[in-house]
Amino acid sequence: MKSTSQTAIILALIMLLLVMAAAFVFVFQGRNQLVNQRNELSTRAAVLEESFSQTQADLNHSLSTRAALEAAAATAEADNVLLEGQLVESQQELDGLTAQLDEVSQTISALEAEKEQVLSQPPQIAVLAPANGSAFVVDTPVEIVVAASDALGITAVNININEAAWQTYDVADLPLFTVTEIFTPTAVGNYEIQTMAVNVNGRSSSVATASFTVEEPPAEIQSANDPNAALRAQIESDVSRIRGLEPTEPVVTTLLTRDQLQQRVESDLLEEYTAEDARSDTLVLSSFDFLERDFDMAGFIRSLYSEQIAGFYDPETNEFVVVSEDDTLDAGEQLTHAHEFVHALQDQHFNLDFLDDESLDADASAALTALAEGEATQVETEYMLSGNINLGDLLLTALDALDSPVLNSAPPVIANSLMFPYTAGQEFVQALTDEGGYAAVDDAWANPPQSTEQILHPDRYLAGDEPQLVTLPPLTDTLGAGWTLVDEDVFGEFMLREYLQQQLSEQQVDTAVTGWGGDKYATYYNEADDALVTVLRIAWDTAQDSTEFAALYPNYPARLFKTEGEIANGRECWQGDDVICLAQDGRETVIVRAPDMETAVTVLESLEIGNN
C-alpha cells in the first residue's frame, strides 16, 4: 500500500513535470512565432515604404509628361497652321506642273508626228566622189565614194556605171552606210555613176548620179611616166595568147628596188608571220632533224625573201611587183613580168584567194601553190622559148642571180620547199597539158590537187587518188603537266621524202614513200625541260606499201644514232640523244620521237595502232 502511495506521488510529480514541460514548449513556440510575425511586419513595412516612393516618383513623372504633352499640343497646333500654308503653295506648284505636262504631251505628239513623217520618207543616197564633171586619164584608178542613210536602216545599195551593174552590197540594216571602191576605166569617153539604196521596208531611194570623163594622156606624158608601157603591153599580149586567157581588167604594175622590196616584204608579206609562228615552225622542223632549235627562222625568211623574190602578185590589190634597180626591164625582169602576169590571169579567171584558205592542211596548200606556180613557170618557159627574150641577156641575168649567199646558206628543207612549187609544179602542169592542153589546166583549177603526192605523181591525180584522212588523239593528258601542242598538220609525201633523204639513199626513199595514202603529225613541247615529242602516223595504199616502209625506215634512226634498234612488243626503238620508235600494223605505220624510252613507249601505246 505504502508502495502504491509512493508510486502515486511519483506519477503525480511526473505529470506535473510533463505539464510544466508542455507549458515551456508552448511558451517557447509562441515566442518564436511572435518574433517571426515581427520580422514579417518589418519586411512588409519596408515594401510599403518602397512602393510609396515608387508611386510618388510615378506621380511626378506623370505630371512632367502632362506638361510635355500640353507643350507638344501647342506646337502641333502651330505646325498645323504652317502646313496649311505649305499645302496651299504645293497646290499652286502642282497646277504649274500640270500645265508643263500638258505642254510636254503636246511636244511629244508633235515629235511622234514628225517621226512618222521621217520614217515614211525614202532612203537618201549620194555620190560623194568623184565630183560631178571630173576628168581622168584612161587606165587611172578613179575613187568612187557612196553614202546612203535611212532612219529604219539600209538593206541594199546598188552602183551602176553607164547603166550597167557594177557593184551590189547587202547591208545589215544600218542607218548609215558608206563604201569606197576603185574603178579603173580602160577606154576614153563619158561615164555616169548611178546609185540607189533600199531600206528595210523595201522602199527605194531616188537615183543619185555623178558624171566624169576619161581622156587619153598626152603622148609625151605617157612616155615620160611609163617607159615600159609598150613592152609590158606586148609581154601581156603574148602571155595571154600562149595561155589562152584574156585579162578581164587592167593590172597595176610596180617597179621596186631591192631596198624598197625589203621594206615591202617586211610590211606586207611578213606582217602576219609572228615570232611565235617562226618559233613553232623551228620546233617542228627540228623534231624531224631539219634544223637546230636555236635557228633564227624569222630573220632568215626575211633575208631570203628580199634576196630571192624577183616579183610577186598581190591578189588583194590586183597588183604585181617587179624588182628593178632602174626604170627599164632587163631580160630577167621581162621574164618575171610574164610569170607574174600569169598569176594575174589566174586570179581574174579562177580566184587565187583560196590559196590563203586557213582550213587547208599544209600539204593541200603546197599542192595548190604548186599548181599556181607550175602553170606560171610553164607559160613563162613557153614565152621564153618563143623568141620573145634575148637568151644571151637572160644568161647574163641568170649568172648575176647565182650570187645568192642567203639561199646558198639555206637549210636544204627550206631551199627545196621554195623550189618545189616551181619545179614539181611545172612537171605536173606539163603532164596535164600533154594530156589535154591548157583546157586540162582549167579543169585542174575547177578540181584542184589535194596533196603533194598528186603533184609528184600526176597519174595519181588523173586517176582520182585522193589522200586518206588520218587522225591523232590529243596527247596532253598522256604526256602530263608542262606539255603543250605546238602544231598538228599533214606532213605529205614531199616532206616525207625530205625527211628520209637525210639518211636514206634516193632509191630507198623512192621505195619507202611509194604508196603514201595520207598522214598526220603532231609535235608537243615542254618548255621547262626543252623537250619535244613528235608523232607521225602514216596510212598506206596497201599493206605491202606499209611493209616496205617499215623495212626501210630503220636505216634512218640506225644511221642517225649509229646504233641498232631493240625489238619488243611489236615495235622497234633506237636510243640516241633521244628515242625513236617505229610500229607497224596492217596498212599503217607510226613513228614516235621522244626524250626518253618511257615517254616514247607510253605515247606509242596510247595511239592504239591499227584502230585509225
C-alpha positions as MATLAB code, in Angstrom:
seq = 'MKSTSQTAIILALIMLLLVMAAAFVFVFQGRNQLVNQRNELSTRAAVLEESFSQTQADLNHSLSTRAALEAAAATAEADNVLLEGQLVESQQELDGLTAQLDEVSQTISALEAEKEQVLSQPPQIAVLAPANGSAFVVDTPVEIVVAASDALGITAVNININEAAWQTYDVADLPLFTVTEIFTPTAVGNYEIQTMAVNVNGRSSSVATASFTVEEPPAEIQSANDPNAALRAQIESDVSRIRGLEPTEPVVTTLLTRDQLQQRVESDLLEEYTAEDARSDTLVLSSFDFLERDFDMAGFIRSLYSEQIAGFYDPETNEFVVVSEDDTLDAGEQLTHAHEFVHALQDQHFNLDFLDDESLDADASAALTALAEGEATQVETEYMLSGNINLGDLLLTALDALDSPVLNSAPPVIANSLMFPYTAGQEFVQALTDEGGYAAVDDAWANPPQSTEQILHPDRYLAGDEPQLVTLPPLTDTLGAGWTLVDEDVFGEFMLREYLQQQLSEQQVDTAVTGWGGDKYATYYNEADDALVTVLRIAWDTAQDSTEFAALYPNYPARLFKTEGEIANGRECWQGDDVICLAQDGRETVIVRAPDMETAVTVLESLEIGNN';
ca = [
       0.000    0.000    0.000;
       2.814    2.298    1.009;
       4.422    1.355   -2.148;
       1.286    2.248   -4.035;
       1.120    5.708   -2.423;
       4.697    6.386   -3.331;
       4.024    5.317   -6.791;
       1.070    7.650   -6.991;
       3.144   10.543   -5.694;
       5.852    9.828   -8.218;
       3.321    9.642  -11.004;
       1.827   12.923   -9.855;
       5.245   14.536   -9.899;
       5.902   13.160  -13.314;
       2.607   14.533  -14.566;
       3.461   17.911  -13.073;
       6.814   17.864  -14.821;
       5.157   16.955  -18.087;
       2.669   19.800  -17.680;
       5.475   22.232  -16.957;
       7.475   20.943  -19.908;
       4.475   21.321  -22.167;
       3.905   24.825  -20.877;
       7.528   25.688  -21.517;
       7.364   24.334  -25.032;
       4.162   26.286  -25.683;
       5.670   29.483  -24.363;
       8.847   28.964  -26.413;
       6.922   28.292  -29.591;
       4.735   31.309  -29.013;
       7.782   33.484  -28.572;
       9.275   32.277  -31.861;
       6.005   32.884  -33.651;
       5.871   36.420  -32.302;
       9.448   37.035  -33.461;
       8.594   35.765  -36.940;
       5.489   37.931  -37.116;
       7.534   40.928  -36.021;
      10.083   40.286  -38.788;
       7.328   39.829  -41.366;
       5.711   43.094  -40.334;
       9.059   44.862  -40.644;
       9.527   43.463  -44.167;
       6.021   44.492  -45.228;
       6.607   47.939  -43.822;
       9.786   48.252  -45.912;
       7.945   47.080  -49.068;
       5.121   49.524  -48.449;
       7.603   52.313  -47.944;
       9.381   51.415  -51.229;
       6.031   51.165  -53.051;
       5.076   54.552  -51.719;
       8.331   56.031  -53.002;
       7.780   54.483  -56.483;
       4.202   55.733  -56.567;
       5.400   59.200  -55.657;
       8.016   59.031  -58.477;
       5.389   57.838  -60.999;
       3.150   60.671  -59.995;
       5.924   63.180  -60.537;
       6.703   61.627  -63.991;
       3.028   61.769  -64.964;
       2.932   65.403  -64.044;
       6.027   66.042  -66.184;
       4.544   64.082  -69.111;
       1.330   66.048  -68.857;
       3.275   69.274  -69.074;
       5.228   67.992  -72.103;
       2.041   66.862  -73.853;
       0.462   70.218  -73.273;
       3.566   71.867  -74.815;
       3.543   69.412  -77.778;
      -0.133   70.080  -78.381;
       0.602   73.761  -78.553;
       3.471   73.129  -81.006;
       1.318   70.812  -83.166;
      -1.334   73.440  -83.409;
       1.281   75.914  -84.622;
       2.651   73.346  -87.128;
      -0.835   72.689  -88.427;
      -1.196   76.328  -89.267;
       2.188   76.203  -91.092;
       1.270   73.023  -93.025;
      -1.940   74.572  -94.212;
       0.142   77.354  -95.714;
       2.543   74.888  -97.352;
      -0.385   72.885  -98.745;
      -1.627   75.963 -100.485;
       1.838   76.523 -102.003;
       2.084   72.831 -103.102;
      -1.268   73.034 -104.826;
      -0.066   76.054 -106.716;
       3.114   74.183 -107.774;
       1.024   71.153 -108.834;
      -1.098   73.362 -111.000;
       2.094   74.696 -112.625;
       3.473   71.177 -113.234;
       0.175   70.088 -114.743;
       0.405   72.924 -117.200;
       4.002   71.957 -118.062;
       2.941   68.300 -118.519;
       0.308   69.392 -120.969;
       2.972   71.279 -122.929;
       5.312   68.213 -122.911;
       2.492   65.963 -124.109;
       1.824   68.335 -126.952;
       5.568   68.347 -127.805;
       5.710   64.518 -127.748;
       2.718   64.319 -130.023;
       4.387   66.728 -132.417;
       7.646   64.723 -132.317;
       5.803   61.457 -132.948;
       4.097   63.010 -135.909;
       7.464   64.262 -137.155;
       8.963   60.776 -136.571;
       6.201   59.156 -138.609;
       6.861   61.651 -141.348;
      10.624   60.892 -141.282;
      10.082   57.113 -141.253;
       7.739   57.364 -144.177;
      10.386   59.072 -146.308;
      12.501   57.047 -148.785;
      16.216   56.422 -148.064;
      18.741   59.054 -149.070;
      21.853   58.342 -151.168;
      24.609   60.470 -152.665;
      27.806   60.076 -154.686;
      30.482   61.843 -152.652;
      33.299   61.141 -155.112;
      34.236   61.710 -157.835;
      32.983   65.258 -158.115;
      30.430   65.720 -160.851;
      32.160   66.818 -164.050;
      35.624   65.489 -163.086;
      38.115   64.382 -165.726;
      40.554   61.454 -165.513;
      43.226   59.821 -167.645;
      42.495   56.389 -169.088;
      43.809   53.426 -167.031;
      43.964   55.695 -163.980;
      42.135   54.466 -160.843;
      39.036   56.511 -160.002;
      37.920   56.532 -156.370;
      34.149   56.185 -156.016;
      32.604   57.025 -152.626;
      28.885   56.483 -151.991;
      26.904   57.204 -148.798;
      23.340   56.089 -148.028;
      21.170   56.741 -144.959;
      17.734   55.805 -143.666;
      16.152   56.014 -140.216;
      14.790   52.470 -140.474;
      18.005   51.027 -141.896;
      19.567   50.347 -145.295;
      19.368   46.782 -146.643;
      20.887   47.129 -150.122;
      22.921   49.550 -152.223;
      23.467   49.226 -155.977;
      26.052   51.043 -158.076;
      25.834   51.082 -161.869;
      28.247   52.639 -164.326;
      26.734   53.742 -167.609;
      23.579   51.798 -166.628;
      25.498   48.523 -166.345;
      25.531   46.782 -162.954;
      28.914   47.268 -161.278;
      28.647   46.673 -157.505;
      25.864   45.417 -155.220;
      26.026   45.441 -151.413;
      23.863   43.596 -148.896;
      23.716   45.863 -145.853;
      22.786   44.679 -142.349;
      20.010   47.239 -141.680;
      22.481   50.048 -140.995;
      21.101   53.593 -140.622;
      24.235   54.909 -142.373;
      26.278   53.031 -144.981;
      29.331   54.318 -146.823;
      31.537   52.496 -149.299;
      34.700   53.317 -151.214;
      35.604   51.448 -154.393;
      38.217   51.835 -157.119;
      37.131   51.866 -160.748;
      39.778   51.865 -163.472;
      38.375   52.995 -166.840;
      40.076   51.259 -169.748;
      38.572   53.367 -172.506;
      38.149   57.075 -173.125;
      34.655   58.531 -173.074;
      31.898   59.819 -170.822;
      30.960   57.879 -167.698;
      27.993   58.210 -165.367;
      27.674   56.607 -161.943;
      24.123   55.700 -160.889;
      23.416   54.651 -157.298;
      20.259   53.603 -155.463;
      19.509   52.391 -151.911;
      16.704   50.224 -150.462;
      15.515   50.362 -146.826;
      14.103   47.623 -144.572;
      10.569   48.314 -145.798;
      11.658   47.709 -149.377;
      11.336   51.357 -150.294;
      13.878   52.622 -152.820;
      15.664   55.932 -152.919;
      15.799   58.180 -155.905;
      18.796   57.585 -158.188;
      21.871   59.666 -157.353;
      24.311   60.283 -160.193;
      27.741   61.711 -160.876;
      29.386   62.101 -164.275;
      33.044   62.204 -165.280;
      35.067   61.999 -168.466;
      38.067   59.827 -169.326;
      40.722   61.080 -171.725;
      43.966   59.865 -173.235;
      47.069   61.397 -171.641;
      49.335   63.446 -173.887;
      51.845   61.230 -175.685;
      54.834   62.926 -174.083;
      53.421   62.319 -170.611;
      52.758   58.650 -171.389;
      56.340   58.148 -172.477;
      57.825   60.046 -169.544;
      55.707   58.329 -166.895;
      55.872   54.786 -168.210;
      58.835   53.967 -170.442;
      57.900   50.258 -170.228;
      54.243   50.631 -171.202;
      54.657   49.322 -174.738;
      56.960   46.476 -173.657;
      54.639   45.430 -170.838;
      51.644   45.505 -173.150;
      53.475   43.261 -175.623;
      54.513   40.804 -172.879;
      50.950   40.616 -171.571;
      49.556   40.142 -175.066;
      51.985   37.284 -175.774;
      51.290   35.628 -172.409;
      47.528   35.858 -172.950;
      47.925   34.248 -176.368;
      50.089   31.401 -175.016;
      47.793   30.711 -172.053;
      44.561   31.249 -173.957;
      43.145   33.663 -171.373;
      42.398   37.352 -171.784;
      42.596   39.779 -168.845;
      39.223   40.925 -167.583;
      40.639   44.179 -166.173;
      43.962   46.046 -166.134;
      46.653   45.070 -163.654;
      48.706   47.636 -161.747;
      52.459   47.131 -162.182;
      55.005   48.497 -159.719;
      58.796   48.639 -160.064;
      60.777   48.416 -156.821;
      64.463   48.408 -155.997;
      65.860   45.711 -153.701;
      65.824   48.128 -150.772;
      62.225   49.061 -151.485;
      61.334   45.392 -151.770;
      62.914   44.757 -148.365;
      60.559   47.332 -146.858;
      57.585   45.906 -148.756;
      58.358   42.358 -147.636;
      58.631   43.400 -144.002;
      55.446   45.481 -144.098;
      53.284   43.176 -146.242;
      54.474   39.629 -146.828;
      55.817   39.056 -143.308;
      53.229   41.148 -141.477;
      51.297   38.103 -140.278;
      54.322   35.843 -139.691;
      54.891   36.413 -135.985;
      57.849   35.451 -133.822;
      55.616   32.782 -132.271;
      54.876   31.338 -135.721;
      58.587   31.262 -136.524;
      59.365   29.552 -133.213;
      56.678   26.908 -133.812;
      57.995   26.186 -137.311;
      61.520   25.858 -135.946;
      60.457   23.397 -133.235;
      58.540   21.222 -135.701;
      61.349   21.165 -138.273;
      63.953   20.472 -135.585;
      61.933   17.462 -134.393;
      62.492   15.978 -137.876;
      66.234   16.853 -137.827;
      65.852   19.623 -140.428;
      67.052   22.476 -138.172;
      68.687   23.235 -134.861;
      66.277   24.526 -132.223;
      68.038   27.906 -131.999;
      67.680   28.612 -135.747;
      66.539   32.217 -136.432;
      63.646   31.398 -138.740;
      62.063   34.868 -138.828;
      65.310   36.647 -139.660;
      66.296   34.074 -142.257;
      62.947   34.171 -144.077;
      63.035   37.972 -144.158;
      66.524   37.990 -145.697;
      65.744   35.148 -148.092;
      62.600   36.756 -149.482;
      64.352   40.068 -150.002;
      67.189   38.331 -151.865;
      65.238   35.820 -153.925;
      61.905   37.420 -154.796;
      62.163   38.897 -158.276;
      58.483   39.788 -158.309;
      55.161   38.874 -156.773;
      51.455   39.249 -157.439;
      49.125   40.577 -154.740;
      45.521   39.372 -155.272;
      44.200   41.797 -152.647;
      45.342   44.884 -154.576;
      45.325   43.413 -158.114;
      48.967   44.471 -158.383;
      52.179   42.719 -159.208;
      55.598   43.970 -158.265;
      58.725   43.542 -160.387;
      62.143   44.161 -158.866;
      64.346   46.508 -160.871;
      67.230   48.786 -159.975;
      66.244   51.232 -162.735;
      63.140   52.163 -164.727;
      63.723   49.634 -167.508;
      63.065   45.900 -167.693;
      66.054   43.675 -168.452;
      65.639   40.153 -169.848;
      65.194   38.572 -166.415;
      62.690   41.196 -165.325;
      60.728   40.748 -168.557;
      60.521   37.030 -167.820;
      59.391   37.834 -164.274;
      56.714   40.138 -165.691;
      55.454   37.293 -167.877;
      55.393   34.927 -164.873;
      53.539   37.322 -162.578;
      51.065   38.287 -165.296;
      50.030   34.620 -165.418;
      49.131   34.932 -161.723;
      47.011   37.975 -162.545;
      45.163   35.938 -165.188;
      44.729   33.086 -162.689;
      43.277   35.453 -160.125;
      40.866   37.048 -162.577;
      39.644   33.733 -164.001;
      39.999   31.255 -161.116;
      40.327   33.422 -157.968;
      43.585   32.938 -156.056;
      42.047   33.894 -152.703;
      41.586   30.249 -151.747;
      45.379   29.841 -151.713;
      45.199   31.567 -148.319;
      42.340   29.371 -147.066;
      43.319   28.586 -143.458;
      41.107   25.483 -143.462;
      43.522   23.766 -145.872;
      46.150   21.474 -144.405;
      49.804   22.218 -145.156;
      50.126   19.501 -147.793;
      46.994   20.582 -149.684;
      48.158   24.205 -149.549;
      51.535   23.187 -151.006;
      49.736   21.329 -153.800;
      47.635   24.381 -154.716;
      50.703   26.607 -154.687;
      52.430   24.112 -156.987;
      49.502   24.313 -159.419;
      49.679   28.134 -159.473;
      53.472   28.414 -159.711;
      53.790   25.412 -162.007;
      51.386   26.916 -164.523;
      53.107   30.319 -164.368;
      56.509   28.657 -164.840;
      55.224   26.596 -167.765;
      53.811   29.672 -169.543;
      56.966   31.633 -168.706;
      59.081   28.875 -170.271;
      56.966   28.794 -173.431;
      57.178   32.586 -173.616;
      60.973   32.424 -173.329;
      61.308   29.683 -175.962;
      59.021   31.511 -178.399;
      61.782   34.033 -179.136;
      60.430   36.887 -177.037;
      63.527   37.049 -174.810;
      67.155   37.613 -175.750;
      68.664   34.412 -174.350;
      72.143   35.958 -174.172;
      70.892   38.780 -171.968;
      68.894   36.267 -169.956;
      72.020   34.177 -169.376;
      73.870   37.209 -168.022;
      70.962   37.929 -165.696;
      70.944   34.308 -164.539;
      74.673   34.439 -163.810;
      74.134   37.506 -161.634;
      71.392   35.626 -159.784;
      73.864   32.890 -158.843;
      75.308   35.279 -156.279;
      72.752   34.359 -153.603;
      74.525   33.995 -150.256;
      71.302   33.691 -148.254;
      69.833   30.959 -150.453;
      73.185   29.178 -150.627;
      73.251   29.020 -146.823;
      69.638   27.873 -146.503;
      68.921   24.521 -144.842;
      68.054   22.035 -147.617;
      64.444   21.643 -146.482;
      63.830   25.396 -146.853;
      65.588   25.678 -150.218;
      63.808   22.598 -151.582;
      60.436   23.764 -150.251;
      60.902   27.068 -152.075;
      61.766   25.301 -155.329;
      59.119   22.553 -155.121;
      56.115   24.541 -156.452;
      58.151   25.762 -159.440;
      59.926   22.535 -160.420;
      57.471   19.813 -159.409;
      54.588   22.166 -160.170;
      55.782   22.721 -163.737;
      56.181   18.969 -164.286;
      52.624   18.485 -163.024;
      51.244   21.160 -165.376;
      53.314   19.778 -168.245;
      51.711   16.373 -167.683;
      48.260   17.980 -167.774;
      48.925   19.943 -170.955;
      50.346   16.801 -172.575;
      47.004   15.141 -171.861;
      44.631   17.937 -172.848;
      46.374   21.263 -173.368;
      45.601   24.243 -171.163;
      41.964   23.148 -171.047;
      43.191   20.388 -168.725;
      44.765   23.077 -166.525;
      41.439   24.918 -166.472;
      39.868   21.668 -165.273;
      42.543   21.388 -162.579;
      41.549   24.801 -161.227;
      37.961   23.555 -161.041;
      39.128   20.353 -159.310;
      42.495   21.276 -157.742;
      45.068   18.741 -156.497;
      44.779   17.936 -152.797;
      48.220   16.564 -151.954;
      51.867   16.806 -152.929;
      51.595   13.119 -153.856;
      49.287   14.161 -156.706;
      51.784   16.852 -157.766;
      54.705   14.396 -157.716;
      52.638   11.711 -159.460;
      50.227   13.376 -161.942;
      48.873    9.939 -162.855;
      47.550    9.639 -159.265;
      45.750   12.957 -159.697;
      44.286   11.962 -163.061;
      43.192    8.628 -161.543;
      41.405   10.417 -158.691;
      43.672    9.026 -155.945;
      42.694   11.356 -153.098;
      44.541   11.452 -149.749;
      43.114    9.483 -146.838;
      42.011   11.243 -143.663;
      44.286   10.291 -140.756;
      43.665   11.353 -137.158;
      45.634   11.509 -133.920;
      44.229   11.632 -130.386;
      45.267   14.534 -128.136;
      48.329   13.612 -126.081;
      48.480   16.385 -123.476;
      46.878   14.173 -120.804;
      49.098   11.248 -121.787;
      52.268   13.349 -121.576;
      51.259   15.114 -118.370;
      51.822   18.580 -116.954;
      54.057   21.021 -118.807;
      53.431   19.696 -122.336;
      51.679   21.839 -124.949;
      50.735   21.174 -128.568;
      52.979   23.133 -130.957;
      51.462   22.044 -134.267;
      49.313   19.338 -135.840;
      49.075   19.010 -139.615;
      49.597   16.806 -142.664;
      53.254   16.049 -143.475;
      52.699   14.838 -147.048;
      54.817   12.839 -149.478;
      57.104   15.752 -150.371;
      58.088   16.429 -146.750;
      58.356   12.703 -146.034;
      60.879   12.453 -148.877;
      62.796   15.437 -147.497;
      62.875   13.791 -144.070;
      64.051   10.355 -145.194;
      66.682   11.531 -147.667;
      68.681   12.943 -144.759;
      69.799    9.359 -144.010;
      68.495    7.104 -146.825;
      69.593    6.785 -150.444;
      67.403    8.124 -153.248;
      66.376    4.609 -154.269;
      65.499    3.696 -150.683;
      63.432    6.873 -150.353;
      61.513    6.161 -153.578;
      60.704    2.633 -152.452;
      59.800    3.693 -148.917;
      57.375    6.510 -149.801;
      55.664    4.856 -152.774;
      52.068    4.130 -151.862;
      51.679    7.031 -149.413;
      47.974    7.347 -148.707;
      47.734   10.048 -146.055;
      49.218   11.075 -142.726;
      49.004   13.319 -139.688;
      51.779   14.563 -137.431;
      51.699   16.322 -134.071;
      54.536   17.991 -132.161;
      54.428   18.725 -128.419;
      56.890   20.845 -126.435;
      57.847   21.012 -122.765;
      59.437   24.419 -122.273;
      60.711   23.720 -118.758;
      62.673   20.678 -119.964;
      63.258   21.976 -123.513;
      61.934   18.614 -124.699;
      59.964   17.605 -127.813;
      57.622   14.741 -128.599;
      56.599   14.186 -132.226;
      54.220   11.583 -133.635;
      53.872   10.779 -137.356;
      51.055    8.416 -138.306;
      51.031    7.280 -141.961;
      48.319    5.428 -143.869;
      49.420    3.457 -146.937;
      47.556    2.397 -150.066;
      48.326   -1.283 -149.416;
      49.734   -3.464 -146.650;
      52.713   -4.154 -148.945;
      53.469   -0.402 -149.108;
      53.346   -0.272 -145.307;
      55.677   -3.263 -145.009;
      58.188   -1.760 -147.443;
      58.311    1.469 -145.438;
      58.691   -0.442 -142.160;
      61.549   -2.438 -143.692;
      63.482    0.620 -144.924;
      62.787    3.226 -142.236;
      65.008    1.578 -139.566;
      68.010    2.714 -141.624;
      67.158    6.304 -140.652;
      67.483    6.104 -136.834;
      70.242    3.486 -137.084;
      72.409    5.851 -139.151;
      71.343    8.927 -137.180;
      72.174    7.415 -133.770;
      74.789    4.943 -135.064;
      73.134    2.144 -133.126;
      70.957   -0.894 -133.692;
      67.314   -0.971 -132.699;
      65.703   -3.066 -129.992;
      62.577   -5.026 -130.947;
      59.931   -5.704 -128.300;
      56.131   -5.942 -128.177;
      55.674   -5.318 -131.894;
      57.806   -2.176 -132.031;
      61.426   -1.285 -132.693;
      63.168    1.535 -130.819;
      66.524    3.273 -131.159;
      68.244    5.133 -128.327;
      70.460    8.143 -129.045;
      70.275   11.735 -127.832;
      66.588   10.914 -127.682;
      64.439    7.919 -128.657;
      62.773    6.957 -131.952;
      60.253    4.104 -132.075;
      58.527    2.521 -135.090;
      55.393    0.388 -135.078;
      53.503   -1.135 -137.994;
      50.079   -2.722 -138.216;
      48.434   -3.613 -141.499;
      48.326   -0.558 -143.758;
      49.622    1.972 -141.252;
      52.873    2.855 -139.549;
      53.589    5.117 -136.588;
      56.831    6.899 -135.723;
      57.264    8.378 -132.242;
      60.179   10.556 -131.194;
      60.532   11.400 -127.505;
      63.202   12.449 -124.994;
      63.287    9.017 -123.298;
      62.166    5.419 -123.769;
      59.398    5.545 -121.166;
      57.727    8.539 -122.815;
      58.074    7.054 -126.303;
      56.510    3.730 -125.261;
      53.711    5.458 -123.332;
      52.802    7.590 -126.342;
      53.001    4.655 -128.738;
      50.725    2.520 -126.578;
      48.171    5.342 -126.293;
      47.788    5.531 -130.081;
      46.182    2.084 -130.389;
      47.864    1.476 -133.722;
      45.653   -0.399 -136.114;
      42.500    1.421 -134.946;
      42.846    4.563 -137.056;
];
